């Protein structure tokens, strides 16, 4: 199985990602990684920082001549704004006059200040920033590359922003370019225009908007994950990984909460024969039953709250004086749901790649491919048998 760690602060020198467990021989393309990082920065409603940020990438270890070695892969994403923040974020000894004592509602600021006994919320907010998700994108890109060897593709799209909801549709891998070219990454063109109008209204009101998105994984083989322990269940792993994205407050698999409001006769996916194969005509379960993939597309939906940093700050208390005040105001997006959807892809891809490595193993890409192919042929033989 895979694991990754990230390090770095929002305005520090850079972010570092270390990914361990990848097989030898996986192709690593810096241009492809750069494209994936750029996808995370796009989307209507993002702030000016997205046009300032440039992801300068350097591979520090684990890759030789464009392919993984089987050892941990380490990647550095340099922060091009670092020179402007050198005094405030200098890792060397010293102090700064720029102390943040007014925690922002909805952020990690206050809880972190109390937990770590610091007078400066910047000790907390720099690491709690969603900028950390750029480092996750490295793990997500490598995971997607591994999944592509098995013809597994992960794609996301925006379902709603504010109270504007798109028409129901599930994207195929071929829809990626169309989705990424839309300003809010929505399949429904009419809903997209309304979402943009909602974002504009929120911006004029100095407010922010949240929304929902869906991540779909196509061609995941049956049996990824397990029913035998709570921490091996695929739905548990996916929900936790997606919920770990900053500002996300809800996750559902398949029809999720809708299933709670309908009878069982309408909530489950009947098992039928289609063209001689055992299959399903519906996918209400979102591709997961009993903690395992069931061969249908995996569908994970997530809800993102409105961004907490407002241009019209909310009330708070200055922790240095104990007096009521307004929250500190940092640069902020109006809406980051399209970007969060891309990060959702990365986290879903990482969980699936990790569970495939757990199931099929292999110290090299060739060993991994052989194991996956053998398993798929065995399963195909079972579900393709006529009674």
C-alpha positions in Angstrom: 0.0 0.0 0.0 1.0 3.6 -0.5 1.5 6.4 2.0 2.5 10.0 1.7 3.5 12.9 3.9 3.6 16.6 3.1 5.5 19.4 4.8 5.6 23.2 4.4 3.6 26.4 5.1 1.5 28.5 2.8 4.0 31.3 2.6 7.1 29.4 3.4 10.0 28.5 1.0 8.0 25.6 -0.5 6.0 22.4 0.0 7.5 18.9 0.1 5.7 15.7 -0.7 7.2 12.2 0.0 5.3 9.2 -1.5 6.3 5.7 -0.4 5.3 2.4 -1.9 5.2 3.0 -5.6 6.5 0.2 -7.7 9.7 0.5 -9.8 9.2 1.6 -13.4 6.3 4.1 -13.1 6.7 6.9 -15.6 7.0 10.4 -14.0 6.5 13.3 -16.3 7.2 16.8 -14.9 5.0 18.5 -17.6 2.1 16.2 -16.7 2.6 17.0 -13.0 2.7 20.7 -13.8 -0.6 20.4 -15.7 -2.2 18.6 -12.7 -1.0 21.4 -10.3 -2.4 24.1 -12.7 -5.8 22.4 -12.7 -6.0 22.9 -8.9 -5.4 26.7 -9.3 -8.2 27.3 -11.8 -11.9 28.0 -11.4 -14.1 31.0 -11.5 -14.1 32.7 -8.1 -10.5 32.2 -7.2 -8.5 35.1 -5.8 -5.6 37.0 -7.2 -3.1 34.7 -5.5 -3.9 32.0 -8.1 -2.5 34.2 -10.8 0.6 35.0 -8.7 1.3 31.4 -7.6 3.5 29.4 -9.9 4.4 25.9 -9.1 8.1 25.4 -9.6 8.7 21.7 -9.3 11.9 19.8 -8.4 12.2 16.1 -7.9 14.5 15.4 -5.0 14.6 11.6 -5.0 13.0 8.3 -6.0 13.0 9.0 -9.8 15.8 8.2 -12.3 15.6 8.9 -16.1 11.9 9.6 -15.8 10.8 6.5 -13.9 10.4 5.6 -10.3 13.1 3.5 -8.6 10.8 1.8 -6.0 12.2 4.0 -3.3 10.3 7.0 -1.8 9.6 9.7 -4.3 10.3 13.3 -2.9 9.1 16.4 -4.7 9.6 20.0 -3.8 7.1 22.7 -5.0 8.8 26.1 -4.5 6.8 29.1 -3.4 7.5 31.9 -5.8 6.2 34.4 -3.3 8.7 33.4 -0.7 11.0 36.5 -1.1 8.1 38.7 0.0 7.4 36.6 3.1 11.0 35.9 4.1 11.0 38.2 7.2 7.6 37.0 8.4 8.2 33.2 7.8 12.0 33.0 8.2 12.9 29.6 9.7 15.9 31.1 11.4 16.0 32.7 14.9 14.2 36.0 15.4 10.8 37.6 15.8 8.3 39.4 13.6 6.2 42.5 14.2 3.4 41.0 12.1 1.6 39.0 14.8 -1.9 37.7 14.1 -3.9 37.9 17.3 -7.5 38.0 15.8 -8.5 34.4 15.0 -10.9 34.0 12.0 -14.2 32.1 12.6 -14.4 28.9 10.6 -10.6 28.5 10.5 -8.2 26.5 12.6 -6.9 29.7 14.1 -8.5 29.8 17.6 -8.4 26.1 18.4 -4.8 25.9 17.2 -3.7 28.9 19.2 -5.2 27.3 22.4 -3.9 23.8 21.6 -0.3 24.8 20.8 -0.2 27.7 23.3 0.8 30.4 20.8 0.0 34.1 20.7 0.3 34.2 16.9 -2.4 32.6 14.8 0.1 32.5 11.9 1.8 29.6 13.6 -1.5 27.7 12.8 -3.0 29.3 9.7 0.1 28.9 7.6 -0.1 25.1 7.8 -3.9 24.9 8.0 -4.1 26.8 4.7 -5.5 24.9 1.6 -2.2 25.7 -0.1 -1.1 22.4 1.4 -3.3 20.6 -1.1 -0.8 21.5 -3.8 1.5 19.0 -2.1 -1.2 16.4 -2.1 -1.6 16.9 -5.9 1.9 15.3 -6.3 0.6 12.1 -4.6 -2.6 12.3 -6.6 -0.8 12.6 -9.9 1.5 9.7 -9.2 -1.6 7.7 -8.1 -3.4 8.5 -11.3 -0.4 7.4 -13.3 -0.5 4.0 -11.5 -4.3 3.7 -12.0 -4.0 4.5 -15.7 -1.9 1.3 -16.1 -5.1 -0.6 -15.1 -7.3 1.6 -17.3 -8.8 3.2 -14.2 -9.7 6.9 -14.6 -10.8 9.4 -12.0 -12.7 12.5 -12.9 -14.6 15.2 -11.0 -17.3 17.8 -11.7 -19.1 20.5 -9.8 -22.7 19.6 -8.8 -23.8 22.9 -7.1 -22.5 26.3 -6.1 -24.7 28.2 -3.6 -28.3 27.3 -4.4 -27.6 26.6 -8.1 -27.8 22.9 -8.8 -26.7 21.3 -12.1 -28.7 18.7 -14.0 -27.9 15.2 -12.9 -25.2 13.6 -15.1 -22.2 11.3 -14.5 -19.1 12.2 -16.5 -17.0 9.8 -18.5 -13.2 10.1 -18.8 -13.8 11.6 -22.3 -15.6 14.5 -20.6 -12.4 15.8 -18.8 -11.4 18.4 -21.3 -15.0 19.7 -21.5 -15.2 20.0 -17.7 -11.8 21.6 -17.3 -12.6 24.2 -20.0 -15.7 25.3 -18.1 -15.1 28.2 -15.7 -16.7 26.3 -12.8 -16.0 22.8 -14.0 -19.7 22.0 -14.5 -21.2 19.7 -17.1 -24.4 21.7 -17.3 -23.8 24.8 -19.4 -26.9 26.6 -18.2 -26.2 25.9 -14.6 -22.6 27.0 -15.1 -23.7 30.4 -16.2 -26.0 30.7 -13.2 -23.2 29.6 -10.9 -20.9 32.4 -12.3 -23.7 34.9 -11.7 -24.0 33.7 -8.1 -20.2 34.1 -7.6 -20.3 37.6 -9.0 -23.2 38.5 -6.6 -21.3 37.1 -3.6 -18.1 39.0 -4.6 -20.1 42.3 -4.8 -21.5 41.6 -1.4 -17.9 40.8 -0.1 -19.2 37.3 0.8 -18.2 33.7 -0.1 -20.0 30.6 -1.5 -19.7 26.9 -1.0 -21.1 24.0 -3.0 -20.9 20.3 -3.8 -18.9 18.2 -6.2 -18.7 14.6 -7.3 -15.7 12.4 -8.0 -16.2 9.4 -10.3 -13.7 6.5 -10.7 -14.3 4.3 -13.8 -13.2 0.7 -14.3 -12.2 -0.1 -10.7 -12.2 -3.9 -10.5 -14.5 -5.8 -8.2 -13.2 -6.4 -4.7 -11.0 -3.4 -3.9 -11.2 -2.8 -0.2 -12.5 -5.4 2.3 -15.4 -6.2 4.6 -13.3 -7.8 7.3 -12.3 -4.8 9.4 -13.6 -1.3 9.8 -10.3 0.3 8.6 -10.2 -1.8 5.5 -13.6 -0.8 4.2 -13.2 1.2 0.9 -16.0 3.6 1.7 -14.4 4.4 5.1 -11.1 5.1 3.4 -12.6 7.3 0.7 -14.8 9.3 3.1 -11.9 10.0 5.4 -9.5 11.0 2.6 -12.0 13.4 1.0 -13.2 14.8 4.3 -9.6 15.7 5.1 -9.6 18.4 2.4 -9.9 21.9 4.0 -13.4 23.4 4.2 -15.2 20.1 3.4 -18.1 19.3 5.8 -19.9 16.3 4.3 -19.2 13.2 2.2 -21.6 10.6 0.7 -21.0 7.5 -1.4 -23.5 7.0 -4.3 -27.0 8.2 -3.4 -25.9 8.5 0.2 -28.4 10.8 2.1 -31.1 10.3 -0.5 -31.1 6.6 0.3 -32.1 7.3 3.9 -35.4 8.8 2.7 -36.6 6.0 0.4 -37.7 2.4 1.0 -35.2 -0.4 0.5 -37.0 -1.6 -2.6 -35.9 1.6 -4.3 -32.5 2.0 -2.7 -30.5 -1.0 -3.9 -29.1 -2.1 -7.2 -30.6 -5.4 -8.3 -28.2 -8.0 -9.8 -29.2 -9.0 -13.3 -27.7 -10.5 -16.5 -26.9 -8.0 -19.2 -25.5 -9.4 -22.5 -24.8 -12.6 -20.7 -22.8 -11.0 -17.8 -23.8 -10.5 -14.2 -24.3 -6.8 -13.9 -26.5 -3.9 -12.5 -28.9 -1.6 -14.2 -28.5 1.1 -11.5 -25.7 2.4 -9.4 -27.3 3.8 -6.3 -24.6 2.3 -4.1 -22.0 4.4 -5.8 -19.9 1.4 -6.8 -19.3 0.1 -3.2 -21.1 -2.6 -1.3 -20.0 -4.1 2.0 -16.8 -2.0 2.0 -15.7 -3.3 -1.4 -15.9 -2.1 -5.0 -18.6 -3.9 -6.9 -17.5 -3.2 -10.5 -19.7 -0.2 -11.0 -18.3 3.3 -11.3 -17.4 4.6 -7.8 -19.2 7.9 -7.0 -18.1 10.1 -4.1 -19.9 13.4 -3.4 -18.6 16.1 -1.1 -20.0 19.3 0.4 -17.7 22.4 0.8 -18.7 25.2 3.2 -18.3 28.8 2.1 -14.7 30.0 2.5 -14.2 31.4 6.0 -11.9 34.4 5.2 -14.2 37.2 4.2 -13.5 40.6 2.7 -16.2 41.8 5.2 -14.7 40.1 8.3 -16.8 38.4 10.9 -16.7 39.2 14.6 -14.0 37.7 16.8 -12.0 38.5 19.9 -8.4 39.8 19.9 -6.6 37.2 21.9 -3.9 39.8 23.0 -6.4 42.2 24.5 -9.4 40.1 25.2 -11.6 42.7 23.5 -14.2 42.2 20.7 -12.8 42.9 17.2 -13.0 41.9 13.6 -11.2 38.9 12.2 -8.0 39.4 10.4 -8.4 39.6 6.7 -6.1 37.7 4.4 -6.4 37.4 0.6 -9.3 35.2 -0.1 -11.2 33.4 -2.8 -15.0 33.9 -3.3 -15.5 30.3 -4.3 -13.1 27.4 -4.5 -15.5 24.5 -5.2 -14.0 23.8 -8.7 -10.5 23.6 -7.2 -11.7 21.5 -4.3 -13.1 19.0 -6.8 -9.7 18.6 -8.4 -8.2 17.9 -5.0 -11.0 15.5 -4.4 -9.8 13.6 -7.5 -6.3 13.4 -6.0 -7.5 12.0 -2.7 -9.8 9.4 -4.4 -7.0 8.4 -6.8 -4.6 8.0 -3.9 -6.9 5.8 -1.9 -7.7 3.6 -4.9 -4.0 3.3 -5.9 -3.1 2.4 -2.3 -5.7 -0.3 -2.1 -4.8 -1.7 -5.4 -1.2 -2.0 -4.3 -2.4 -3.6 -1.1 -4.4 -6.2 -3.1 -2.0 -6.9 -6.0 1.4 -5.9 -4.7 4.4 -5.9 -7.0 7.8 -4.3 -6.6 7.8 -3.4 -10.3 5.2 -2.1 -12.6 5.3 -5.3 -14.6 4.6 -7.5 -11.5 1.7 -5.2 -10.6 0.2 -5.4 -14.1 0.5 -9.2 -14.3 -1.4 -9.6 -11.0 -4.1 -7.2 -12.0 -4.6 -8.9 -15.4 -4.8 -12.3 -13.8 -7.4 -11.2 -11.3 -9.5 -9.5 -13.9 -9.6 -12.6 -16.1 -10.6 -14.8 -13.1 -13.4 -12.4 -12.2 -14.6 -12.1 -15.8 -14.8 -15.9 -16.0 -17.1 -15.9 -13.0 -19.5 -13.1 -14.0 -19.7 -14.2 -17.6 -20.9 -17.7 -17.0 -24.5 -18.4 -18.1 -26.5 -20.5 -15.6 
